Amino acid sequence: MDPVYSKGFRPLSISTVVAIAAAFVLIFFYAPNDADQGFVQKIFYVHVPMAIVALGGMVAGGLMAIKHLRTGDRSWDMRSYVAIHLSIILGAGVLITGAIWAKASWGHWWVWDEPVLVSFLVVFLLYCVYYPLRFSIEDPERQARYSSVFAIAAGAFVPLNFTAVRLAQAYTHPRVLSETGGSMPGEMRLTFLVSLVAVALLAVTLWKLELSSKNASEKLKRLRRRLEETPLSEPGAPTARPPAVPARPSGVD
Protein backbone atom coordinates (compact mmCIF):
# COMPACT_ATOMS: atom_id res chain seq x y z
CA MET A 1 0.00 0.00 0.00
CA ASP A 2 1.31 3.44 -0.93
CA PRO A 3 2.81 5.20 2.13
CA VAL A 4 0.90 8.42 1.37
CA TYR A 5 -2.53 6.79 1.40
CA SER A 6 -1.74 4.06 3.92
CA LYS A 7 -0.75 6.53 6.64
CA GLY A 8 -3.06 5.87 9.58
CA PHE A 9 -4.96 3.21 7.64
CA ARG A 10 -4.80 0.52 10.34
CA PRO A 11 -6.27 2.62 13.18
CA LEU A 12 -8.82 4.00 10.75
CA SER A 13 -9.96 0.53 9.69
CA ILE A 14 -10.14 -0.64 13.30
CA SER A 15 -12.20 2.42 14.24
CA THR A 16 -14.50 1.72 11.32
CA VAL A 17 -15.14 -1.87 12.40
CA VAL A 18 -15.79 -0.79 16.01
CA ALA A 19 -18.13 2.02 14.93
CA ILE A 20 -20.13 -0.25 12.61
CA ALA A 21 -20.46 -2.91 15.31
CA ALA A 22 -21.56 -0.29 17.83
CA ALA A 23 -24.08 1.14 15.37
CA PHE A 24 -25.69 -2.27 14.75
CA VAL A 25 -25.92 -2.96 18.48
CA LEU A 26 -27.55 0.40 19.12
CA ILE A 27 -29.96 0.03 16.18
CA PHE A 28 -31.29 -3.39 17.10
CA PHE A 29 -30.91 -3.51 20.90
CA TYR A 30 -30.94 0.07 22.19
CA ALA A 31 -33.00 2.42 20.01
CA PRO A 32 -36.76 2.06 20.60
CA ASN A 33 -39.21 1.37 17.82
CA ASP A 34 -40.93 4.39 16.36
CA ALA A 35 -44.44 4.94 17.70
CA ASP A 36 -45.95 5.40 14.23
CA GLN A 37 -43.79 3.31 11.88
CA GLY A 38 -42.65 0.58 14.22
CA PHE A 39 -39.63 -1.60 13.50
CA VAL A 40 -39.32 -0.52 9.86
CA GLN A 41 -38.25 2.93 11.01
CA LYS A 42 -34.87 1.48 11.95
CA ILE A 43 -33.88 1.64 8.29
CA PHE A 44 -33.62 5.37 8.95
CA TYR A 45 -30.30 4.77 10.74
CA VAL A 46 -28.84 3.44 7.49
CA HIS A 47 -30.74 5.48 4.92
CA VAL A 48 -30.12 8.98 6.26
CA PRO A 49 -26.42 8.58 7.19
CA MET A 50 -25.70 7.16 3.74
CA ALA A 51 -27.48 10.12 2.14
CA ILE A 52 -25.53 12.64 4.22
CA VAL A 53 -22.17 10.98 3.53
CA ALA A 54 -22.96 10.57 -0.18
CA LEU A 55 -23.81 14.25 -0.59
CA GLY A 56 -20.79 15.21 1.49
CA GLY A 57 -18.56 13.07 -0.71
CA MET A 58 -19.90 14.77 -3.83
CA VAL A 59 -19.11 18.19 -2.42
CA ALA A 60 -15.67 16.97 -1.29
CA GLY A 61 -15.04 15.70 -4.82
CA GLY A 62 -15.75 19.19 -6.13
CA LEU A 63 -13.33 20.76 -3.63
CA MET A 64 -10.61 18.29 -4.63
CA ALA A 65 -11.29 19.13 -8.27
CA ILE A 66 -10.69 22.82 -7.50
CA LYS A 67 -7.37 21.84 -5.94
CA HIS A 68 -6.48 19.93 -9.09
CA LEU A 69 -7.23 22.85 -11.41
CA ARG A 70 -5.26 25.23 -9.19
CA THR A 71 -2.17 23.04 -8.81
CA GLY A 72 -2.25 20.80 -11.87
CA ASP A 73 -1.47 17.83 -9.62
CA ARG A 74 -3.10 14.71 -11.10
CA SER A 75 -3.30 13.08 -7.68
CA TRP A 76 -6.06 15.53 -6.72
CA ASP A 77 -8.03 14.50 -9.78
CA MET A 78 -7.75 10.87 -8.71
CA ARG A 79 -8.87 11.75 -5.17
CA SER A 80 -11.86 13.59 -6.61
CA TYR A 81 -12.73 10.67 -8.88
CA VAL A 82 -12.62 8.12 -6.05
CA ALA A 83 -14.71 10.35 -3.77
CA ILE A 84 -17.39 10.74 -6.46
CA HIS A 85 -17.21 7.04 -7.30
CA LEU A 86 -17.91 6.03 -3.70
CA SER A 87 -20.62 8.69 -3.38
CA ILE A 88 -22.46 7.20 -6.36
CA ILE A 89 -22.31 3.75 -4.75
CA LEU A 90 -23.68 5.18 -1.51
CA GLY A 91 -26.30 7.05 -3.52
CA ALA A 92 -27.52 3.79 -5.02
CA GLY A 93 -27.83 2.42 -1.49
CA VAL A 94 -29.82 5.50 -0.48
CA LEU A 95 -32.30 5.00 -3.32
CA ILE A 96 -32.71 1.30 -2.51
CA THR A 97 -33.24 1.81 1.22
CA GLY A 98 -35.49 4.79 0.51
CA ALA A 99 -37.68 2.68 -1.75
CA ILE A 100 -37.94 0.00 0.94
CA TRP A 101 -38.86 2.60 3.54
CA ALA A 102 -41.41 4.20 1.21
CA LYS A 103 -43.05 0.83 0.50
CA ALA A 104 -43.40 0.12 4.21
CA SER A 105 -44.65 3.62 5.06
CA TRP A 106 -46.76 4.60 2.03
CA GLY A 107 -47.47 1.28 0.34
CA HIS A 108 -45.61 2.40 -2.82
CA TRP A 109 -42.01 1.88 -3.88
CA TRP A 110 -41.80 5.42 -5.24
CA VAL A 111 -43.75 8.66 -4.94
CA TRP A 112 -42.98 11.21 -7.63
CA ASP A 113 -44.55 14.18 -5.82
CA GLU A 114 -42.14 13.83 -2.87
CA PRO A 115 -39.30 16.38 -3.37
CA VAL A 116 -36.82 14.62 -1.07
CA LEU A 117 -36.81 11.43 -3.13
CA VAL A 118 -37.00 13.10 -6.53
CA SER A 119 -34.29 15.67 -5.77
CA PHE A 120 -31.86 12.98 -4.62
CA LEU A 121 -32.63 10.97 -7.75
CA VAL A 122 -31.84 14.04 -9.88
CA VAL A 123 -28.49 14.47 -8.11
CA PHE A 124 -27.73 10.77 -8.48
CA LEU A 125 -28.49 10.77 -12.21
CA LEU A 126 -26.44 13.95 -12.64
CA TYR A 127 -23.39 12.27 -11.17
CA CYS A 128 -23.97 9.14 -13.26
CA VAL A 129 -23.08 11.36 -16.25
CA TYR A 130 -19.61 11.72 -14.72
CA TYR A 131 -18.55 8.24 -15.87
CA PRO A 132 -19.26 8.53 -19.62
CA LEU A 133 -17.85 12.06 -19.62
CA ARG A 134 -14.62 11.00 -17.98
CA PHE A 135 -13.96 7.80 -19.88
CA SER A 136 -14.95 9.16 -23.29
CA ILE A 137 -11.78 11.30 -23.25
CA GLU A 138 -8.57 9.42 -24.00
CA ASP A 139 -6.04 12.16 -23.35
CA PRO A 140 -5.21 11.99 -19.61
CA GLU A 141 -4.71 15.72 -19.18
CA ARG A 142 -7.96 16.67 -20.89
CA GLN A 143 -9.76 13.87 -19.07
CA ALA A 144 -8.64 15.17 -15.69
CA ARG A 145 -9.39 18.79 -16.58
CA TYR A 146 -12.90 18.21 -17.95
CA SER A 147 -13.75 15.84 -15.10
CA SER A 148 -12.69 18.47 -12.58
CA VAL A 149 -14.86 21.12 -14.22
CA PHE A 150 -17.86 18.77 -14.08
CA ALA A 151 -17.14 17.83 -10.46
CA ILE A 152 -17.02 21.50 -9.44
CA ALA A 153 -20.27 22.38 -11.22
CA ALA A 154 -22.10 19.33 -9.89
CA GLY A 155 -20.68 19.83 -6.40
CA ALA A 156 -22.03 23.38 -6.35
CA PHE A 157 -25.47 22.07 -7.35
CA VAL A 158 -25.68 19.71 -4.35
CA PRO A 159 -26.09 22.34 -1.57
CA LEU A 160 -28.38 24.42 -3.78
CA ASN A 161 -30.59 21.40 -4.34
CA PHE A 162 -30.58 20.55 -0.63
CA THR A 163 -31.54 24.12 0.30
CA ALA A 164 -34.39 24.13 -2.20
CA VAL A 165 -35.77 20.88 -0.81
CA ARG A 166 -35.59 22.13 2.79
CA LEU A 167 -37.44 25.27 1.80
CA ALA A 168 -40.18 23.27 0.08
CA GLN A 169 -43.31 22.80 2.15
CA ALA A 170 -43.74 19.02 1.83
CA TYR A 171 -44.72 16.83 4.73
CA THR A 172 -45.48 13.52 3.02
CA HIS A 173 -41.99 12.11 3.48
CA PRO A 174 -41.71 10.08 6.70
CA ARG A 175 -39.67 12.54 8.75
CA VAL A 176 -37.90 11.40 11.86
CA LEU A 177 -35.75 14.52 12.03
CA SER A 178 -37.61 17.80 12.37
CA GLU A 179 -36.29 21.14 11.16
CA THR A 180 -34.09 21.39 14.25
CA GLY A 181 -33.81 17.74 15.14
CA GLY A 182 -35.21 18.51 18.58
CA SER A 183 -38.10 16.03 18.34
CA MET A 184 -35.80 12.99 18.30
CA PRO A 185 -35.57 11.10 21.61
CA GLY A 186 -32.17 10.74 23.23
CA GLU A 187 -31.79 7.04 22.40
CA MET A 188 -32.62 7.65 18.75
CA ARG A 189 -30.34 10.68 18.56
CA LEU A 190 -27.38 8.75 19.95
CA THR A 191 -28.01 5.82 17.61
CA PHE A 192 -28.27 8.16 14.63
CA LEU A 193 -25.02 9.96 15.46
CA VAL A 194 -23.11 6.69 15.95
CA SER A 195 -24.52 5.38 12.65
CA LEU A 196 -23.50 8.58 10.90
CA VAL A 197 -19.95 8.32 12.25
CA ALA A 198 -19.81 4.64 11.22
CA VAL A 199 -20.88 5.34 7.64
CA ALA A 200 -18.49 8.29 7.40
CA LEU A 201 -15.57 6.20 8.67
CA LEU A 202 -16.47 3.42 6.25
CA ALA A 203 -16.49 5.87 3.34
CA VAL A 204 -13.10 7.33 4.29
CA THR A 205 -11.61 3.85 4.75
CA LEU A 206 -12.83 2.71 1.33
CA TRP A 207 -11.61 5.99 -0.18
CA LYS A 208 -8.08 5.47 1.10
CA LEU A 209 -8.15 1.79 0.13
CA GLU A 210 -9.23 2.48 -3.45
CA LEU A 211 -6.70 5.28 -3.80
CA SER A 212 -3.93 2.92 -2.70
CA SER A 213 -5.13 0.29 -5.17
CA LYS A 214 -5.27 2.73 -8.08
CA ASN A 215 -1.90 4.21 -7.19
CA ALA A 216 -0.31 0.74 -7.16
CA SER A 217 -1.99 -0.07 -10.48
CA GLU A 218 -0.66 3.13 -12.02
CA LYS A 219 2.87 2.34 -10.84
CA LEU A 220 2.60 -1.14 -12.34
CA LYS A 221 1.50 0.30 -15.70
CA ARG A 222 4.45 2.70 -15.73
CA LEU A 223 6.83 -0.16 -14.93
CA ARG A 224 5.41 -2.27 -17.76
CA ARG A 225 5.75 0.60 -20.23
CA ARG A 226 9.34 1.11 -19.13
CA LEU A 227 10.11 -2.56 -19.63
CA GLU A 228 8.48 -2.55 -23.07
CA GLU A 229 10.53 0.46 -24.12
CA THR A 230 13.80 -1.13 -22.97
CA PRO A 231 15.31 -3.27 -25.81
CA LEU A 232 16.12 -6.82 -24.75
CA SER A 233 18.70 -9.00 -26.52
CA GLU A 234 17.35 -12.20 -28.08
CA PRO A 235 18.50 -15.55 -26.62
CA GLY A 236 21.58 -16.88 -28.43
CA ALA A 237 22.33 -13.57 -30.09
CA PRO A 238 26.04 -12.63 -30.08
CA THR A 239 26.87 -9.98 -27.56
CA ALA A 240 29.19 -7.13 -28.41
CA ARG A 241 32.65 -7.34 -26.89
CA PRO A 242 34.72 -4.37 -25.95
CA PRO A 243 37.68 -3.73 -28.32
CA ALA A 244 40.85 -5.47 -27.31
CA VAL A 245 43.62 -3.29 -25.93
CA PRO A 246 46.87 -3.86 -27.88
CA ALA A 247 49.72 -5.25 -25.82
CA ARG A 248 52.57 -2.94 -25.13
CA PRO A 249 55.96 -4.00 -26.55
CA SER A 250 58.31 -5.32 -23.93
CA GLY A 251 61.06 -3.00 -22.86
CA VAL A 252 59.15 0.13 -23.69
CA ASP A 253 58.44 2.40 -20.78
WORAGI-V677409 format. One record per backbone hydrogen bond with DSSP energy under -1.0 kcal/mol. CO is the residue of the C=O (numbers start at 1). NH is the residue of the N-H. If there is no record, write none. Layout:
{{CO | NH} {CO | NH}}
This chain:
{{2 | 6} {6 | 9} {8 | 12} {9 | 13} {10 | 14} {11 | 15} {12 | 16} {13 | 17} {14 | 18} {15 | 19} {16 | 20} {17 | 21} {18 | 22} {19 | 23} {20 | 24} {21 | 25} {22 | 26} {23 | 27} {24 | 28} {25 | 29} {26 | 30} {26 | 31} {34 | 38} {38 | 34} {38 | 41} {39 | 42} {40 | 43} {41 | 44} {42 | 45} {43 | 46} {43 | 47} {44 | 48} {46 | 50} {47 | 51} {48 | 52} {49 | 53} {50 | 54} {51 | 55} {52 | 56} {53 | 57} {54 | 58} {55 | 59} {56 | 60} {57 | 61} {58 | 62} {59 | 63} {60 | 64} {61 | 65} {62 | 66} {63 | 67} {64 | 68} {65 | 69} {66 | 70} {67 | 71} {68 | 72} {73 | 76} {74 | 78} {75 | 79} {76 | 80} {77 | 81} {78 | 82} {79 | 83} {80 | 84} {81 | 85} {82 | 86} {83 | 87} {84 | 88} {85 | 89} {86 | 90} {87 | 91} {88 | 92} {89 | 93} {90 | 94} {91 | 95} {92 | 96} {93 | 97} {94 | 98} {95 | 99} {96 | 100} {97 | 101} {98 | 102} {99 | 103} {100 | 104} {101 | 105} {102 | 106} {111 | 114} {114 | 118} {115 | 119} {116 | 120} {117 | 121} {118 | 122} {119 | 123} {120 | 124} {121 | 125} {122 | 126} {123 | 127} {124 | 128} {127 | 130} {129 | 133} {130 | 134} {131 | 135} {134 | 137} {139 | 143} {140 | 144} {141 | 145} {142 | 146} {143 | 147} {144 | 148} {145 | 149} {146 | 150} {147 | 151} {148 | 152} {149 | 153} {150 | 154} {151 | 155} {152 | 156} {153 | 157} {154 | 158} {157 | 161} {158 | 162} {159 | 163} {160 | 164} {161 | 165} {162 | 166} {163 | 167} {168 | 170} {181 | 184} {185 | 189} {186 | 190} {187 | 191} {188 | 192} {189 | 193} {190 | 194} {191 | 195} {192 | 196} {193 | 197} {194 | 198} {195 | 199} {196 | 200} {197 | 201} {198 | 202} {199 | 203} {200 | 204} {201 | 205} {202 | 206} {203 | 207} {204 | 208} {205 | 209} {206 | 210} {207 | 211} {208 | 212} {209 | 213} {210 | 214} {211 | 215} {212 | 216} {213 | 217} {214 | 218} {215 | 219} {216 | 220} {217 | 221} {218 | 222} {219 | 223} {220 | 224} {221 | 225} {222 | 226} {223 | 227} {224 | 228} {225 | 229} {234 | 237} {249 | 252}}
